[in-house]
Amino acid sequence: MAWEEVSAGYYERPFDSLEIFYRVIADTGAPLNKQHYLISSALKFKSLPEVQTLQSAWKALRQQFPQIAATVKEDGSRFCYKVPTLEELEAWGTESFVVDKGSSANEKYEKEPPSSKFMLFVLPEKRELLFRMPHWRIDGIGLMNLQNTFLQILANGVPETIQFDGSEAKNLHLSLDEAAGVPTTMTEATSKAADEELAYFTDNQPSINMPTLPNVIPTTPRRLEVKFSADATNRVISSCKARKISVTTAIHAALVVATLPFAEHGFDPTTRGQGGGKYTGFNAIDLRKYLSPPYNGPAAAASIYHTGIPISVDLDLCKSFDAISASMAKNYKRKLNQDEPRNLFLFMSEYVGKVLIALGAQPKDPLRAAAHPELSSVGIINDHIWAKHEGPASTIEVEDWWIAIECINRCLLTNVWTWNDEMVLSANFNTAFYEDQFVSRFLKEWKVVVLESLGVN
């Protein structure tokens, strides 16, 4: 799905399978004025640049990544980009760039209504910037690359004149299906392969579930986190290397172990903590390493280039951290472009469509909807965002960073990342289904499991 100049200065392309996936999921929350998977990500500065400088840098960022200003065609079928007039550029800058002197990034995450736009909120009192946008526009890795470019623009200095003459259209990115060369024609073989891939999820249901509050309508999104010291983080990494497992594998295995004391079977509270059953969900996998330049790097930041592959652990067989991590390692080590067990890129668009159907099949009783924890690893943030940018215009220093998504279902959506050598475990949830006290306790116990399982005092 490549961009096409439909008329002078006006470009379109169809949405691909993953963009459609996230748009459909986002739309399910529209009647409640909510948006599942809506991304919020904050940067806290040592010293926040002047508002006028930030707004000029925002326009310069659009020149490098015009896709942040792309809109949706009225019939919902296509991505659209128009080379702006000066008046249109100013209007976009006013609509997408908001100064809020009285709020924190966390407050905006919880209370700001959803939007289809790519937004930047400036929060001077807290020295914070909050980037906020639908997941169908970008993913976590892409957003970090985009944020780093924004910081570098600030350090280098915004050009005195920012030209939008149509040349920026060369920076519009291909969709994932196009960038990965995914076949557009469905065949019996691709349909079978997609079914086989998804079967690892559907055939391993039901998953264990967490106890949730007996509410149906989602309310306020919330994020909580716990941190490891730099020393503990370093020892966790060293222990993982000694065990020849990735940090993500270890953190995910520890998540499952931490869940076991709370886990229920068939939503029956009398089974809580009995052990056994299956842990089944999806792993979010960044696909950039499989793509060709420029789609494998920061130049194509304003994109979603990832997928989710099923993961399941038989907890009747895998009862310890070591057994669970060994089972999960097979999933995390998989090469998705290899024929064994399947080359995902040969049937990915069809597979994504089937996943959407499977996840959309809700139980008759909403209190029995999926309520398990899932993990998405964001990685080492400093590999993408420099804590300090030195340039001819200024020195920009970032003190902290976080990312969160709006959650409107009963799952506990967790993240792990490392910023400035300190590892963070984060949970995104909805307060209609979990109390803060419960999630805070769960995060602390998850951290304890990580340390004890890896032999870190």
N, C-alpha and C positions, 0 to 999 in steps of 0.2 A: 504494500500500500504506500506508494510514493506520492509526494505532493505534486499537484498539477496546477499550473497557472490557467485558471478557467477564463479569466479576463484580465486586462491590464492591472497589475498590482493586487490581484485577488487570487488566493490559492486554496485548494481543497484536497483532502484525501479521506478515504473511508476509515472509520474506526476498525481496528483489528480485533482479534478474538479476546485478548487480555483486556483491552480498553473497554470492550463491550461487557465483559465479565464484571469489572469494577463499576461501570456505570449502572448496570442492572442492580447490583447489590446496593449501591449508593441510593438509588431511587426507591428502594423498599422503605427507607426511613422518611421519605418526603412527606407523607401524610401527617407525621408527627413533628415536622420541621427538624429532622435529624438526618445524619448522613453517616452510615457505617463506613469505617475505614478512613474517614476524613483525617488528613495528616496535619499535625501541628509540630513545629520544631523551633526551639528557642536558642538564641545565642545571648549570653550575658557578657558585656564588655567591661573592661577596666575603665574605659572612658568612652562614652558614646559620642560619635561624631554629630555635628549639627544637623538638624532636620533637613535643611535645604541641601546639604551635601548628600545625605542619605537618599533624598528623592531624586537628585540628579544621577546618583549611582544606580538607582532602580531603573531609570530610563536607559542608562548605558547597558545594564544587564539585559534589558529587552533586546537591545541591538545584537548582543551576542547569542541570546536564546529567545528569538521571537515567539517561540511556541508558548511561552508563559502568557502571552496575550491572545493566543488563539481562542476562538469561540466555537460553539456548537451550532450547526445549521438548524433552522427552525424545525425540520422534520426529525432531528436527532440522529441522522445517519452519518454525518461527516464532520470532520475537523475543518475549521475555516480560519484563514489568516488574511488580513487586509493590510497592505502597506499604509500606515497612517498619515493623514495630513497633520500639520502642526496642532490644529484644534483637537483632532482625534487623539493625538498623543497626550495632550494636556488632560483631556477628559479621562483617558485610561489611567494616567498618573494619579488623578484625583480619586478615582473609584477604587483603585487597587492598593493605594498607599494611604494608610490611616494612622494618625497620631492620637494616642490615648494616654494622657498624662496621669490618669488616676488608677490604672490597672497594672497587674503583673501578667506575665506570659501565662502563668498557670491559671489565673482567673479568666483570661481570654479563651484558653483551651476549654474550660468548663462551661462558659456562658455565651460565647460568641455564636450567633446563628450560622448554620452552614451556608456556603456559597459555592457556585460552580466556578468562580474566578480563582486565579492564583493571587493571593493576597500577601501584603507585608504590613505588619503592625509595628509601629514604633512606640516604645514604652519608656519615655525619658526618665521617670522617677526611679525605675528599676534598672536602668541602663541595659535594657533588653530589646531585641528584635524578635518578632514571632513570624515565621513563614507558615502560611496556612493554605491548604489547597486539597482538592479531591484526589483520591489515590489513582484515579484513572488518568491523571495528568503526569504523575511522576512516582518514583519509588524512593526508598531511603538512601540508597547509594547515589542515585542521580541528584537528589536534593542536597546531599553533602557536597558533591562536586559543584553544584550551582552556588551554594552558600560560600564556598571557598573562592569562587570567581568573584562574587560580590565583594568579599573582603579585600581581594587583591585590587579591584577597581578603586576602592576607598584608599588603599595605601598608595597606589600609583597616581591617583588624582583623576577626577572625571574630566574627559575632554571638554574643551570650551564649547565645541559644537558637536551635537550628536545627530548625525544624518540618518534619516530613514527614506532612502531613495529606491528601495526594492532590493538592494544588494544583500540586505540581511536575510532575505528569503532562502539563500543558500544554506543557512544554518537551521532550517526546519528539518527535524529528524524523521527518519523512517520509523514506521511502527516495528514492533518486535517481529511479527510474522514476516515482514519484508526484510528486515536486517538479518534475520536468521535463515532466510531462504526456505521458510516453511511452505510445503506444497499447498496450493489453493484448491485443488480438486480432491474430493473425498472418494476413496475407493473402498472396496470390501476389506482389503488388507489394512488400510489405515483405521477404518472403523473398528476392526478386530483388535488392533494394537491399542487403540484408545480404551476399549473396553477392558483389556487385560491390565492396563496400567491402573485404571480406576478401581478394578476389582480388589486390589490390595487394600483399598479403603472400604468399599462396600461389603466385602466378604468378612471383614474383621470388626463388624459392628455387633452389639453396641460397645462403645468405649466406656470405661469407667467415667463417672461424673462427680463433680464437686457439689456439695450441698449449697443450694441457693435460696434466697428469700422468695416467698410465695407471691410474687408480683408478676404481672404480665406486661405492663406498659413500661418501656425504658424511660429513665429520667436523666440524671446528670452524669456525664462521663467523668471519670476520675483517673488520676495517675499517681502511683506511689512508687518509691524506689528505696533500695538499700545499696550502700557502697562498701567496697573492700578497700583497705589501705593499699598504698603502692607496694608495700612489702608483702602483704598477703596475696595481692594480685600476681606479683612476680613468682611467689612460691606455688601458686595454683598453676601458672603456666609451666613452670619447671616440672611439676608433678605430672601434668598431662603429657609433656614430652617424654618423660621417663616411662610412662605407660603406653606411649605410642598411640594416643588418641588426641583428637582436636579438642580445643577448649570448648567449642560449641557442643560437641558430643558429650563432654563431661557435664556441662551446665544443663543440657537437656535431660540427661539421665538423672541428675540430681533433682530436677524439677519433678520427674515422675516419682522418685523415691519420697520427696516431700509431700506429694499428693496422696500417697498410700494411706496415711492415717485418717484422711478425710474422705477417701474414695468410697462411693456407693455403687451397688450393682442394681440395675433396673430401677433406679430412683427410690430404692427402699432404704430408709434410714437405719433399719435394724442390721443392715449389712455393712455399715460404715466401719472401715478399718480392718475388714476381714482378710484383705489381700486377694490375689488372683484376678481373673478377668483379663481384659485387654486394654491397653492404651493405644488409641488410634486417632490420627489427625493428619495434618499436612505440614511439611517442611517448606518454608520459603527459601528458594535457591536463586542467588544472583547468577544471571546467564551471560554477563558481559565477557567473561573469559572465553566464551565460545564464539564471540562475534568478531568480525573484522574491523579494523580502523575505519572511521573514527568512533564506531559504535561501541567499542570496548573500553572507552576512556572518558575523561571529563568533557571532551568537546561535544558529546551527545548527552549532556546532563539531564535535559528536560524530557525524560522518557521513562517508561516502565519496561525494564528489561530483566524480568525475573519470572519464575513460575513456582507452583507449589506441587510437590510430589508426595504421595501417601507414605506415611510411616506407621507401623504398628508393632507393638511389643506384647508378646504373650506373657503375662505376669504370673501365670501358673508355672511356667518354665523358667522365667527370668525373675528371680526373687531378690537379687542383690544389686547394688550399684554396679559392680563389675559386670554382671551378666546383662544388665539393661544397657550399659554403655557399649558392650560388645555387640549386642543386637543392633543398636542404633548406628554404630560406626559403619556398618555395611551400607546403610542408606546414605550417610553423609559422604562416603568415599565413592559413590557411584559416578561414573562418567556418562553424562546424559547423551553424548553424541556417539556412544558405542552401541553396537548391535545387540550386545548382551547386557541386561535382559531385553532391552528395546532402545532404539534410537529415538528419543523423545521428539527431536526436531522433524521427524518424518510425519508426525501425526499431531503435533502440538495444538494447532488451532481447533481440531476436532475434539481433542482431549479436554481442552479448556471449556468448550461448550458442554461437554458431558459432566464435568465437575460442577458447573453452574446449575445444571438440572438436579444433580444429586444433592447439592447443598440447599437447593430451594425446596426440597421435599420435606416439609415441616410436619411434625406429629400433630394429631388432632388435639391433644392436650398440650398447650404451650408450656406448661410447667415441666414437661418431659423433653424439652428441646435440649440439644447438645450443651453440656456445661462442663467441659474439660479444659485444662490449661493447654495453651499452645505457645510455642517459642519461635521467635524470629531474631536471629543474630544480626546485629548491625555492624559488628566488627570493631576494629581499632579506628576510632574517629579521627585521630591525628594523622592517619594515612590519607585522609581526604580533606580534612580541615586543619590548617595550620593554626596553632594557638597564637602565633605572633607573625604579623605581616609587616615588613619594613619596606617602605617605598619612598619615592621622592616627595610625595605630598604629606605623608604622615606614617606613624607607626600604629598599627591596629592590634590590640591584644584582646583575646577572648578568654574569659575566666571559666565559663561553663557552657555546656551544651546538653540539650536533651531532645528526644523525639517521642511523640505519643500519637495514638490514633483514637478516634471516637469509636466506642464500642456500644452497640445497641442490642446485642444478643447476650446469652447467659454464659458465654465462654470467658475465661480469664486469659487475656492476650498479653503475653509477656515478651520482654526484650532483654538482651544482654549486649553491652558494649563496654569499651574501655576508652576513657578520656583522661589524658594527662597521667597515664600509668595506673589509673584507678578503675577497677572493674565495677560496673553498675548492673544490678538486676532491677528491672522495672516491670510493673504490672499496669495494664490498662483495663478498666472494667466499668460497669454501669452500676450506680448506687441503688438502682431498683432491685438488683440481684445479689449484691454483696455489700456488707458493711465495711467501712474503712478499717475498723479494728480487726476484723477477720483477715483481710488482705494484708494488713501490716504484719500481723502475726505469721501469716503464711510466708511472706517474703523473708522474714527473719529466720524462720525454720529452713527455708530453701537455702539461705546463705550458710547456715550451720551444716546442712547436709553436704554442700559443696566442700567446705573446709574439712569436715571429718572424713568424707569419702576419699579425699585426695591426700589425707595425712598431713594437713596444714594446721598447726596449732594456733 
